[in-house]
Amino acid sequence: MMRVDAYTHFIPTRFFKEVMSAGNHKDIGKRMMGVPSIYDVKVRLKVVDKFKDYAQVLSYPMPPFELMTKNGKETEEYAKIVNDGFAELCAQHPDHFPGWVAQAPMAAPDCGVREAARAMKMGALGVQIYTNVAGKPIDHPDFEPFWKAMNKTKTPIWMHPSRTAAFSDYASEPKSKYEIWWTLGWSYETAAAMSRLVFSKILDKYPNLKIITHHMGGIVPMLEGRIGPGWDQIGARTSDEDYQKLKKSLKKRPLNYFKENFYTDTAVFGGKPATECGLAFYPTEKVVFASDCPFDPEKGTYYIRETLNILDSLDMSKKKRKAIMYGNLEEITGRTLVK
Protein backbone atom coordinates (compact mmCIF):
# COMPACT_ATOMS: atom_id res chain seq x y z
CA MET A 1 0.00 0.00 0.00
CA MET A 2 1.25 3.47 -0.89
CA ARG A 3 2.09 5.83 1.99
CA VAL A 4 2.06 9.61 1.50
CA ASP A 5 3.89 11.45 4.29
CA ALA A 6 1.74 14.53 4.83
CA TYR A 7 4.10 16.62 6.95
CA THR A 8 7.80 16.68 6.05
CA HIS A 9 10.08 19.68 5.84
CA PHE A 10 12.45 21.07 3.24
CA ILE A 11 14.09 24.40 2.38
CA PRO A 12 14.19 25.13 -1.37
CA THR A 13 17.66 25.77 -2.75
CA ARG A 14 17.33 29.46 -3.59
CA PHE A 15 15.91 30.36 -0.19
CA PHE A 16 18.61 28.37 1.57
CA LYS A 17 21.42 30.01 -0.37
CA GLU A 18 20.14 33.58 -0.54
CA VAL A 19 18.35 33.94 2.81
CA MET A 20 19.12 31.18 5.30
CA SER A 21 22.85 30.99 4.57
CA ALA A 22 23.14 34.77 4.73
CA GLY A 23 21.53 35.06 8.17
CA ASN A 24 22.92 34.69 11.66
CA HIS A 25 20.59 32.01 12.99
CA LYS A 26 20.39 30.68 16.53
CA ASP A 27 18.43 28.00 18.34
CA ILE A 28 15.94 26.43 15.90
CA GLY A 29 17.48 28.29 12.95
CA LYS A 30 20.87 26.83 13.82
CA ARG A 31 19.26 23.39 13.88
CA MET A 32 17.92 23.87 10.33
CA MET A 33 21.38 24.69 9.02
CA GLY A 34 22.79 21.49 10.52
CA VAL A 35 20.50 19.01 8.74
CA PRO A 36 21.70 18.35 5.15
CA SER A 37 18.56 16.49 4.05
CA ILE A 38 16.48 19.59 4.74
CA TYR A 39 18.20 21.63 2.03
CA ASP A 40 20.12 19.17 -0.20
CA VAL A 41 17.66 17.57 -2.61
CA LYS A 42 20.08 14.77 -3.56
CA VAL A 43 20.31 13.72 0.06
CA ARG A 44 16.54 13.97 0.45
CA LEU A 45 15.83 11.84 -2.61
CA LYS A 46 18.02 9.09 -1.14
CA VAL A 47 16.03 9.25 2.10
CA VAL A 48 12.75 8.78 0.24
CA ASP A 49 14.20 5.95 -1.86
CA LYS A 50 15.00 3.93 1.26
CA PHE A 51 11.29 3.21 1.71
CA LYS A 52 9.07 1.20 -0.62
CA ASP A 53 5.73 2.67 -1.72
CA TYR A 54 6.49 5.94 0.00
CA ALA A 55 6.34 9.63 -1.01
CA GLN A 56 6.46 12.99 0.73
CA VAL A 57 4.51 16.22 0.84
CA LEU A 58 6.96 19.09 1.36
CA SER A 59 6.57 22.13 3.60
CA TYR A 60 8.88 24.81 4.92
CA PRO A 61 10.26 24.21 8.45
CA MET A 62 11.55 26.96 10.76
CA PRO A 63 12.22 29.72 11.68
CA PRO A 64 9.06 31.63 10.80
CA PHE A 65 9.64 34.50 8.38
CA GLU A 66 8.04 36.83 10.92
CA LEU A 67 10.95 36.13 13.29
CA MET A 68 13.54 36.61 10.55
CA THR A 69 12.38 40.10 9.57
CA LYS A 70 9.92 42.69 10.84
CA ASN A 71 9.30 43.91 7.29
CA GLY A 72 5.92 42.59 6.14
CA LYS A 73 6.78 43.05 2.49
CA GLU A 74 9.96 41.06 2.96
CA THR A 75 8.09 38.13 4.56
CA GLU A 76 5.89 38.02 1.47
CA GLU A 77 8.96 37.94 -0.77
CA TYR A 78 10.41 35.13 1.34
CA ALA A 79 7.19 33.16 0.92
CA LYS A 80 7.24 33.64 -2.85
CA ILE A 81 10.80 32.33 -3.08
CA VAL A 82 9.95 29.27 -0.98
CA ASN A 83 6.67 28.53 -2.73
CA ASP A 84 8.14 28.93 -6.20
CA GLY A 85 10.94 26.59 -5.15
CA PHE A 86 8.50 23.93 -3.96
CA ALA A 87 6.45 24.12 -7.16
CA GLU A 88 9.59 23.62 -9.24
CA LEU A 89 10.95 20.81 -7.06
CA CYS A 90 7.70 18.83 -7.06
CA ALA A 91 7.37 19.23 -10.83
CA GLN A 92 10.86 17.77 -11.23
CA HIS A 93 10.29 14.82 -8.85
CA PRO A 94 6.55 14.01 -8.83
CA ASP A 95 7.03 10.39 -7.77
CA HIS A 96 9.04 11.40 -4.70
CA PHE A 97 7.11 14.58 -3.92
CA PRO A 98 3.49 14.43 -5.17
CA GLY A 99 2.55 17.64 -3.41
CA TRP A 100 3.69 20.70 -1.47
CA VAL A 101 2.33 23.07 1.14
CA ALA A 102 2.70 26.80 0.59
CA GLN A 103 4.02 29.11 3.26
CA ALA A 104 1.51 31.84 4.14
CA PRO A 105 3.24 35.00 5.43
CA MET A 106 1.18 36.53 8.25
CA ALA A 107 3.15 39.67 9.16
CA ALA A 108 0.67 41.96 7.41
CA PRO A 109 -3.11 41.46 7.52
CA ASP A 110 -3.63 40.62 3.85
CA CYS A 111 -0.30 39.24 2.62
CA GLY A 112 -1.11 35.69 3.76
CA VAL A 113 -4.35 35.80 1.78
CA ARG A 114 -2.61 37.06 -1.36
CA GLU A 115 0.17 34.49 -1.27
CA ALA A 116 -2.19 31.65 -0.39
CA ALA A 117 -4.30 32.47 -3.46
CA ARG A 118 -1.23 32.67 -5.69
CA ALA A 119 0.20 29.40 -4.37
CA MET A 120 -3.05 27.48 -4.77
CA LYS A 121 -3.17 28.53 -8.42
CA MET A 122 0.35 27.12 -8.73
CA GLY A 123 -0.81 23.76 -7.42
CA ALA A 124 -0.17 23.87 -3.66
CA LEU A 125 -2.17 21.38 -1.59
CA GLY A 126 -2.76 24.00 1.09
CA VAL A 127 -0.92 26.56 3.18
CA GLN A 128 1.11 26.44 6.36
CA ILE A 129 0.90 28.86 9.27
CA TYR A 130 2.31 28.82 12.80
CA THR A 131 0.57 28.65 16.15
CA ASN A 132 1.48 32.27 16.79
CA VAL A 133 2.81 35.12 14.69
CA ALA A 134 5.89 36.57 16.37
CA GLY A 135 4.16 36.07 19.71
CA LYS A 136 0.73 37.32 18.59
CA PRO A 137 -2.13 34.79 19.00
CA ILE A 138 -3.70 33.48 15.82
CA ASP A 139 -7.18 34.56 16.92
CA HIS A 140 -6.05 38.20 16.95
CA PRO A 141 -8.31 40.48 14.87
CA ASP A 142 -5.40 41.20 12.52
CA PHE A 143 -5.76 37.70 11.09
CA GLU A 144 -9.50 37.86 10.43
CA PRO A 145 -8.96 38.34 6.64
CA PHE A 146 -6.94 35.13 6.54
CA TRP A 147 -9.54 32.98 8.31
CA LYS A 148 -12.33 34.48 6.24
CA ALA A 149 -10.51 33.74 2.98
CA MET A 150 -9.50 30.19 3.96
CA ASN A 151 -13.09 29.46 4.99
CA LYS A 152 -14.44 30.78 1.69
CA THR A 153 -11.98 28.83 -0.48
CA LYS A 154 -11.83 25.79 1.86
CA THR A 155 -8.06 25.86 1.57
CA PRO A 156 -6.44 23.26 3.88
CA ILE A 157 -4.19 24.74 6.57
CA TRP A 158 -1.17 22.97 8.01
CA MET A 159 -0.57 24.42 11.51
CA HIS A 160 2.99 24.15 12.86
CA PRO A 161 3.98 24.92 16.47
CA SER A 162 6.26 27.90 17.00
CA ARG A 163 7.85 28.69 20.34
CA THR A 164 11.37 29.88 21.14
CA ALA A 165 13.59 29.99 24.20
CA ALA A 166 12.21 33.51 24.79
CA PHE A 167 9.01 31.88 26.10
CA SER A 168 10.24 31.37 29.66
CA ASP A 169 8.98 28.47 31.78
CA TYR A 170 8.79 30.62 34.91
CA ALA A 171 7.92 34.29 35.33
CA SER A 172 11.08 34.86 37.36
CA GLU A 173 13.35 33.76 34.50
CA PRO A 174 14.16 35.53 31.20
CA LYS A 175 14.15 32.40 29.02
CA SER A 176 13.26 28.73 28.86
CA LYS A 177 16.04 26.36 29.89
CA TYR A 178 17.10 22.89 28.74
CA GLU A 179 15.10 23.18 25.48
CA ILE A 180 11.88 22.78 27.45
CA TRP A 181 10.48 25.42 25.07
CA TRP A 182 10.76 22.79 22.31
CA THR A 183 10.42 19.39 23.97
CA LEU A 184 7.35 20.25 26.03
CA GLY A 185 6.51 23.77 24.88
CA TRP A 186 5.61 22.98 21.29
CA SER A 187 3.03 20.40 22.36
CA TYR A 188 1.45 22.91 24.74
CA GLU A 189 1.68 25.64 22.10
CA THR A 190 -0.30 23.54 19.62
CA ALA A 191 -3.03 22.80 22.15
CA ALA A 192 -3.18 26.47 23.16
CA ALA A 193 -3.61 27.63 19.56
CA MET A 194 -6.39 25.08 19.00
CA SER A 195 -8.10 26.31 22.17
CA ARG A 196 -7.92 29.95 21.07
CA LEU A 197 -9.64 29.03 17.80
CA VAL A 198 -12.39 27.29 19.76
CA PHE A 199 -13.13 29.92 22.41
CA SER A 200 -12.68 32.92 20.11
CA LYS A 201 -15.50 31.33 18.08
CA ILE A 202 -13.45 31.43 14.89
CA LEU A 203 -14.45 27.80 14.29
CA ASP A 204 -18.12 28.72 14.73
CA LYS A 205 -17.83 31.72 12.44
CA TYR A 206 -15.86 29.84 9.79
CA PRO A 207 -17.08 26.22 9.77
CA ASN A 208 -15.36 25.34 6.48
CA LEU A 209 -11.85 25.67 7.91
CA LYS A 210 -9.71 22.56 7.43
CA ILE A 211 -6.80 22.69 9.88
CA ILE A 212 -4.19 19.92 10.14
CA THR A 213 -2.46 20.15 13.51
CA HIS A 214 1.06 18.80 13.76
CA HIS A 215 2.22 16.09 16.22
CA MET A 216 -1.21 14.62 17.05
CA GLY A 217 -2.43 18.00 18.24
CA GLY A 218 0.27 18.17 20.91
CA ILE A 219 -1.00 17.39 24.39
CA VAL A 220 -4.68 17.38 23.43
CA PRO A 221 -5.36 13.60 23.23
CA MET A 222 -3.96 12.80 26.68
CA LEU A 223 -5.96 15.65 28.25
CA GLU A 224 -9.40 14.51 27.09
CA GLY A 225 -10.68 14.54 30.69
CA ARG A 226 -9.61 18.14 31.26
CA ILE A 227 -10.83 19.34 27.88
CA GLY A 228 -14.09 17.42 28.32
CA PRO A 229 -15.54 17.31 31.86
CA GLY A 230 -12.96 19.84 33.04
CA TRP A 231 -13.85 22.54 30.53
CA ASP A 232 -17.53 21.78 30.90
CA GLN A 233 -17.07 23.66 34.18
CA ILE A 234 -15.17 26.54 32.61
CA GLY A 235 -15.50 29.68 34.70
CA ALA A 236 -15.58 27.89 38.04
CA ARG A 237 -11.91 28.80 38.52
CA THR A 238 -12.20 32.38 37.21
CA SER A 239 -13.60 35.38 39.02
CA ASP A 240 -13.10 38.23 36.55
CA GLU A 241 -14.65 36.68 33.41
CA ASP A 242 -18.03 35.02 32.77
CA TYR A 243 -16.75 31.98 30.92
CA GLN A 244 -19.94 29.98 31.47
CA LYS A 245 -21.75 32.59 29.40
CA LEU A 246 -19.08 32.17 26.72
CA LYS A 247 -19.45 28.38 26.80
CA LYS A 248 -23.22 28.62 26.40
CA SER A 249 -22.71 30.82 23.33
CA LEU A 250 -20.62 28.16 21.57
CA LYS A 251 -22.35 25.94 19.04
CA LYS A 252 -21.06 22.74 20.61
CA ARG A 253 -19.31 21.30 23.65
CA PRO A 254 -15.64 22.42 23.84
CA LEU A 255 -14.35 18.83 23.62
CA ASN A 256 -16.28 18.20 20.42
CA TYR A 257 -14.45 20.97 18.57
CA PHE A 258 -11.13 19.23 19.20
CA LYS A 259 -12.44 15.93 17.89
CA GLU A 260 -14.56 17.23 15.02
CA ASN A 261 -13.06 20.50 13.77
CA PHE A 262 -9.37 19.64 13.56
CA TYR A 263 -7.34 17.16 11.57
CA THR A 264 -4.04 15.86 12.88
CA ASP A 265 -1.00 13.80 11.92
CA THR A 266 0.95 10.82 13.27
CA ALA A 267 4.28 12.67 13.64
CA VAL A 268 5.04 11.89 17.30
CA PHE A 269 8.77 11.11 16.98
CA GLY A 270 8.38 7.34 17.04
CA GLY A 271 6.31 7.19 20.23
CA LYS A 272 3.92 4.23 20.23
CA PRO A 273 1.91 5.25 23.35
CA ALA A 274 1.39 8.73 21.85
CA THR A 275 0.28 7.19 18.55
CA GLU A 276 -2.20 4.88 20.24
CA CYS A 277 -3.54 7.72 22.39
CA GLY A 278 -4.03 9.97 19.38
CA LEU A 279 -5.74 7.29 17.31
CA ALA A 280 -8.07 6.58 20.23
CA PHE A 281 -8.94 10.26 20.59
CA TYR A 282 -9.47 11.41 16.99
CA PRO A 283 -11.97 9.88 14.55
CA THR A 284 -10.15 7.91 11.81
CA GLU A 285 -11.16 10.39 9.11
CA LYS A 286 -9.30 13.15 10.97
CA VAL A 287 -5.86 11.49 10.95
CA VAL A 288 -3.15 11.61 8.26
CA PHE A 289 0.15 9.78 8.18
CA ALA A 290 3.20 11.99 8.74
CA SER A 291 6.72 11.54 10.10
CA ASP A 292 8.18 15.06 10.49
CA CYS A 293 11.18 14.00 8.36
CA PRO A 294 14.09 14.85 8.48
CA PHE A 295 14.54 15.83 12.16
CA ASP A 296 15.90 12.69 13.77
CA PRO A 297 19.17 11.05 14.89
CA GLU A 298 19.58 9.09 11.65
CA LYS A 299 19.70 11.79 8.97
CA GLY A 300 16.02 11.65 8.14
CA THR A 301 15.14 7.95 8.18
CA TYR A 302 14.45 7.14 11.84
CA TYR A 303 11.12 8.93 12.26
CA ILE A 304 9.83 7.55 8.96
CA ARG A 305 10.82 3.98 9.82
CA GLU A 306 9.56 4.06 13.39
CA THR A 307 6.27 5.75 12.50
CA LEU A 308 5.62 3.16 9.78
CA ASN A 309 6.61 0.30 12.10
CA ILE A 310 4.20 1.53 14.78
CA LEU A 311 1.31 1.95 12.35
CA ASP A 312 2.03 -1.43 10.76
CA SER A 313 2.00 -3.09 14.19
CA LEU A 314 -1.47 -1.82 15.07
CA ASP A 315 -4.55 -3.91 14.39
CA MET A 316 -6.64 -1.89 11.97
CA SER A 317 -8.77 -2.68 8.96
CA LYS A 318 -7.45 -2.24 5.44
CA LYS A 319 -9.97 0.56 4.94
CA LYS A 320 -8.77 2.44 8.02
CA ARG A 321 -5.11 1.97 7.10
CA LYS A 322 -5.71 3.26 3.57
CA ALA A 323 -7.54 6.29 4.94
CA ILE A 324 -4.68 7.22 7.27
CA MET A 325 -1.90 6.47 4.81
CA TYR A 326 -3.26 8.66 2.01
CA GLY A 327 -7.03 8.56 1.63
CA ASN A 328 -7.81 11.23 4.23
CA LEU A 329 -5.19 13.56 2.80
CA GLU A 330 -6.71 13.19 -0.66
CA GLU A 331 -10.12 13.95 0.82
CA ILE A 332 -8.88 17.04 2.67
CA THR A 333 -7.01 18.47 -0.31
CA GLY A 334 -9.33 17.29 -3.07
CA ARG A 335 -6.29 15.99 -4.97
CA THR A 336 -5.37 12.52 -6.25
CA LEU A 337 -1.95 11.78 -4.74
CA VAL A 338 -1.77 8.04 -5.35
CA LYS A 339 -2.28 6.79 -8.92
C-alpha positions as CSV (number, residue, x, y, z in Angstrom):
1,M,0.0,0.0,0.0
2,M,1.3,3.5,-0.9
3,R,2.1,5.8,2.0
4,V,2.1,9.6,1.5
5,D,3.9,11.5,4.3
6,A,1.7,14.5,4.8
7,Y,4.1,16.6,6.9
8,T,7.8,16.7,6.1
9,H,10.1,19.7,5.8
10,F,12.4,21.1,3.2
11,I,14.1,24.4,2.4
12,P,14.2,25.1,-1.4
13,T,17.7,25.8,-2.7
14,R,17.3,29.5,-3.6
15,F,15.9,30.4,-0.2
16,F,18.6,28.4,1.6
17,K,21.4,30.0,-0.4
18,E,20.1,33.6,-0.5
19,V,18.3,33.9,2.8
20,M,19.1,31.2,5.3
21,S,22.8,31.0,4.6
22,A,23.1,34.8,4.7
23,G,21.5,35.1,8.2
24,N,22.9,34.7,11.7
25,H,20.6,32.0,13.0
26,K,20.4,30.7,16.5
27,D,18.4,28.0,18.3
28,I,15.9,26.4,15.9
29,G,17.5,28.3,13.0
30,K,20.9,26.8,13.8
31,R,19.3,23.4,13.9
32,M,17.9,23.9,10.3
33,M,21.4,24.7,9.0
34,G,22.8,21.5,10.5
35,V,20.5,19.0,8.7
36,P,21.7,18.3,5.1
37,S,18.6,16.5,4.1
38,I,16.5,19.6,4.7
39,Y,18.2,21.6,2.0
40,D,20.1,19.2,-0.2
41,V,17.7,17.6,-2.6
42,K,20.1,14.8,-3.6
43,V,20.3,13.7,0.1
44,R,16.5,14.0,0.5
45,L,15.8,11.8,-2.6
46,K,18.0,9.1,-1.1
47,V,16.0,9.2,2.1
48,V,12.7,8.8,0.2
49,D,14.2,5.9,-1.9
50,K,15.0,3.9,1.3
51,F,11.3,3.2,1.7
52,K,9.1,1.2,-0.6
53,D,5.7,2.7,-1.7
54,Y,6.5,5.9,0.0
55,A,6.3,9.6,-1.0
56,Q,6.5,13.0,0.7
57,V,4.5,16.2,0.8
58,L,7.0,19.1,1.4
59,S,6.6,22.1,3.6
60,Y,8.9,24.8,4.9
61,P,10.3,24.2,8.5
62,M,11.5,27.0,10.8
63,P,12.2,29.7,11.7
64,P,9.1,31.6,10.8
65,F,9.6,34.5,8.4
66,E,8.0,36.8,10.9
67,L,11.0,36.1,13.3
68,M,13.5,36.6,10.6
69,T,12.4,40.1,9.6
70,K,9.9,42.7,10.8
71,N,9.3,43.9,7.3
72,G,5.9,42.6,6.1
73,K,6.8,43.0,2.5
74,E,10.0,41.1,3.0
75,T,8.1,38.1,4.6
76,E,5.9,38.0,1.5
77,E,9.0,37.9,-0.8
78,Y,10.4,35.1,1.3
79,A,7.2,33.2,0.9
80,K,7.2,33.6,-2.8
81,I,10.8,32.3,-3.1
82,V,9.9,29.3,-1.0
83,N,6.7,28.5,-2.7
84,D,8.1,28.9,-6.2
85,G,10.9,26.6,-5.2
86,F,8.5,23.9,-4.0
87,A,6.5,24.1,-7.2
88,E,9.6,23.6,-9.2
89,L,10.9,20.8,-7.1
90,C,7.7,18.8,-7.1
91,A,7.4,19.2,-10.8
92,Q,10.9,17.8,-11.2
93,H,10.3,14.8,-8.9
94,P,6.5,14.0,-8.8
95,D,7.0,10.4,-7.8
96,H,9.0,11.4,-4.7
97,F,7.1,14.6,-3.9
98,P,3.5,14.4,-5.2
99,G,2.5,17.6,-3.4
100,W,3.7,20.7,-1.5
101,V,2.3,23.1,1.1
102,A,2.7,26.8,0.6
103,Q,4.0,29.1,3.3
104,A,1.5,31.8,4.1
105,P,3.2,35.0,5.4
106,M,1.2,36.5,8.2
107,A,3.2,39.7,9.2
108,A,0.7,42.0,7.4
109,P,-3.1,41.5,7.5
110,D,-3.6,40.6,3.9
111,C,-0.3,39.2,2.6
112,G,-1.1,35.7,3.8
113,V,-4.3,35.8,1.8
114,R,-2.6,37.1,-1.4
115,E,0.2,34.5,-1.3
116,A,-2.2,31.6,-0.4
117,A,-4.3,32.5,-3.5
118,R,-1.2,32.7,-5.7
119,A,0.2,29.4,-4.4
120,M,-3.1,27.5,-4.8
121,K,-3.2,28.5,-8.4
122,M,0.4,27.1,-8.7
123,G,-0.8,23.8,-7.4
124,A,-0.2,23.9,-3.7
125,L,-2.2,21.4,-1.6
126,G,-2.8,24.0,1.1
127,V,-0.9,26.6,3.2
128,Q,1.1,26.4,6.4
129,I,0.9,28.9,9.3
130,Y,2.3,28.8,12.8
131,T,0.6,28.6,16.1
132,N,1.5,32.3,16.8
133,V,2.8,35.1,14.7
134,A,5.9,36.6,16.4
135,G,4.2,36.1,19.7
136,K,0.7,37.3,18.6
137,P,-2.1,34.8,19.0
138,I,-3.7,33.5,15.8
139,D,-7.2,34.6,16.9
140,H,-6.1,38.2,17.0
141,P,-8.3,40.5,14.9
142,D,-5.4,41.2,12.5
143,F,-5.8,37.7,11.1
144,E,-9.5,37.9,10.4
145,P,-9.0,38.3,6.6
146,F,-6.9,35.1,6.5
147,W,-9.5,33.0,8.3
148,K,-12.3,34.5,6.2
149,A,-10.5,33.7,3.0
150,M,-9.5,30.2,4.0
151,N,-13.1,29.5,5.0
152,K,-14.4,30.8,1.7
153,T,-12.0,28.8,-0.5
154,K,-11.8,25.8,1.9
155,T,-8.1,25.9,1.6
156,P,-6.4,23.3,3.9
157,I,-4.2,24.7,6.6
158,W,-1.2,23.0,8.0
159,M,-0.6,24.4,11.5
160,H,3.0,24.1,12.9
161,P,4.0,24.9,16.5
162,S,6.3,27.9,17.0
163,R,7.9,28.7,20.3
164,T,11.4,29.9,21.1
165,A,13.6,30.0,24.2
166,A,12.2,33.5,24.8
167,F,9.0,31.9,26.1
168,S,10.2,31.4,29.7
169,D,9.0,28.5,31.8
170,Y,8.8,30.6,34.9
171,A,7.9,34.3,35.3
172,S,11.1,34.9,37.4
173,E,13.3,33.8,34.5
174,P,14.2,35.5,31.2
175,K,14.2,32.4,29.0
176,S,13.3,28.7,28.9
177,K,16.0,26.4,29.9
178,Y,17.1,22.9,28.7
179,E,15.1,23.2,25.5
180,I,11.9,22.8,27.5
181,W,10.5,25.4,25.1
182,W,10.8,22.8,22.3
183,T,10.4,19.4,24.0
184,L,7.3,20.3,26.0
185,G,6.5,23.8,24.9
186,W,5.6,23.0,21.3
187,S,3.0,20.4,22.4
188,Y,1.4,22.9,24.7
189,E,1.7,25.6,22.1
190,T,-0.3,23.5,19.6
191,A,-3.0,22.8,22.1
192,A,-3.2,26.5,23.2
193,A,-3.6,27.6,19.6
194,M,-6.4,25.1,19.0
195,S,-8.1,26.3,22.2
196,R,-7.9,29.9,21.1
197,L,-9.6,29.0,17.8
198,V,-12.4,27.3,19.8
199,F,-13.1,29.9,22.4
200,S,-12.7,32.9,20.1
201,K,-15.5,31.3,18.1
202,I,-13.5,31.4,14.9
203,L,-14.5,27.8,14.3
204,D,-18.1,28.7,14.7
205,K,-17.8,31.7,12.4
206,Y,-15.9,29.8,9.8
207,P,-17.1,26.2,9.8
208,N,-15.4,25.3,6.5
209,L,-11.9,25.7,7.9
210,K,-9.7,22.6,7.4
211,I,-6.8,22.7,9.9
212,I,-4.2,19.9,10.1
213,T,-2.5,20.1,13.5
214,H,1.1,18.8,13.8
215,H,2.2,16.1,16.2
216,M,-1.2,14.6,17.0
217,G,-2.4,18.0,18.2
218,G,0.3,18.2,20.9
219,I,-1.0,17.4,24.4
220,V,-4.7,17.4,23.4
221,P,-5.4,13.6,23.2
222,M,-4.0,12.8,26.7
223,L,-6.0,15.6,28.2
224,E,-9.4,14.5,27.1
225,G,-10.7,14.5,30.7
226,R,-9.6,18.1,31.3
227,I,-10.8,19.3,27.9
228,G,-14.1,17.4,28.3
229,P,-15.5,17.3,31.9
230,G,-13.0,19.8,33.0
231,W,-13.8,22.5,30.5
232,D,-17.5,21.8,30.9
233,Q,-17.1,23.7,34.2
234,I,-15.2,26.5,32.6
235,G,-15.5,29.7,34.7
236,A,-15.6,27.9,38.0
237,R,-11.9,28.8,38.5
238,T,-12.2,32.4,37.2
239,S,-13.6,35.4,39.0
240,D,-13.1,38.2,36.5
241,E,-14.6,36.7,33.4
242,D,-18.0,35.0,32.8
243,Y,-16.8,32.0,30.9
244,Q,-19.9,30.0,31.5
245,K,-21.7,32.6,29.4
246,L,-19.1,32.2,26.7
247,K,-19.5,28.4,26.8
248,K,-23.2,28.6,26.4
249,S,-22.7,30.8,23.3
250,L,-20.6,28.2,21.6
251,K,-22.3,25.9,19.0
252,K,-21.1,22.7,20.6
253,R,-19.3,21.3,23.6
254,P,-15.6,22.4,23.8
255,L,-14.4,18.8,23.6
256,N,-16.3,18.2,20.4
257,Y,-14.5,21.0,18.6
258,F,-11.1,19.2,19.2
259,K,-12.4,15.9,17.9
260,E,-14.6,17.2,15.0
261,N,-13.1,20.5,13.8
262,F,-9.4,19.6,13.6
263,Y,-7.3,17.2,11.6
264,T,-4.0,15.9,12.9
265,D,-1.0,13.8,11.9
266,T,1.0,10.8,13.3
267,A,4.3,12.7,13.6
268,V,5.0,11.9,17.3
269,F,8.8,11.1,17.0
270,G,8.4,7.3,17.0
271,G,6.3,7.2,20.2
272,K,3.9,4.2,20.2
273,P,1.9,5.2,23.4
274,A,1.4,8.7,21.8
275,T,0.3,7.2,18.5
276,E,-2.2,4.9,20.2
277,C,-3.5,7.7,22.4
278,G,-4.0,10.0,19.4
279,L,-5.7,7.3,17.3
280,A,-8.1,6.6,20.2
281,F,-8.9,10.3,20.6
282,Y,-9.5,11.4,17.0
283,P,-12.0,9.9,14.5
284,T,-10.2,7.9,11.8
285,E,-11.2,10.4,9.1
286,K,-9.3,13.2,11.0
287,V,-5.9,11.5,10.9
288,V,-3.2,11.6,8.3
289,F,0.1,9.8,8.2
290,A,3.2,12.0,8.7
291,S,6.7,11.5,10.1
292,D,8.2,15.1,10.5
293,C,11.2,14.0,8.4
294,P,14.1,14.9,8.5
295,F,14.5,15.8,12.2
296,D,15.9,12.7,13.8
297,P,19.2,11.0,14.9
298,E,19.6,9.1,11.7
299,K,19.7,11.8,9.0
300,G,16.0,11.7,8.1
301,T,15.1,8.0,8.2
302,Y,14.4,7.1,11.8
303,Y,11.1,8.9,12.3
304,I,9.8,7.6,9.0
305,R,10.8,4.0,9.8
306,E,9.6,4.1,13.4
307,T,6.3,5.7,12.5
308,L,5.6,3.2,9.8
309,N,6.6,0.3,12.1
310,I,4.2,1.5,14.8
311,L,1.3,1.9,12.4
312,D,2.0,-1.4,10.8
313,S,2.0,-3.1,14.2
314,L,-1.5,-1.8,15.1
315,D,-4.5,-3.9,14.4
316,M,-6.6,-1.9,12.0
317,S,-8.8,-2.7,9.0
318,K,-7.5,-2.2,5.4
319,K,-10.0,0.6,4.9
320,K,-8.8,2.4,8.0
321,R,-5.1,2.0,7.1
322,K,-5.7,3.3,3.6
323,A,-7.5,6.3,4.9
324,I,-4.7,7.2,7.3
325,M,-1.9,6.5,4.8
326,Y,-3.3,8.7,2.0
327,G,-7.0,8.6,1.6
328,N,-7.8,11.2,4.2
329,L,-5.2,13.6,2.8
330,E,-6.7,13.2,-0.7
331,E,-10.1,13.9,0.8
332,I,-8.9,17.0,2.7
333,T,-7.0,18.5,-0.3
334,G,-9.3,17.3,-3.1
335,R,-6.3,16.0,-5.0
336,T,-5.4,12.5,-6.2
337,L,-2.0,11.8,-4.7
338,V,-1.8,8.0,-5.4
339,K,-2.3,6.8,-8.9
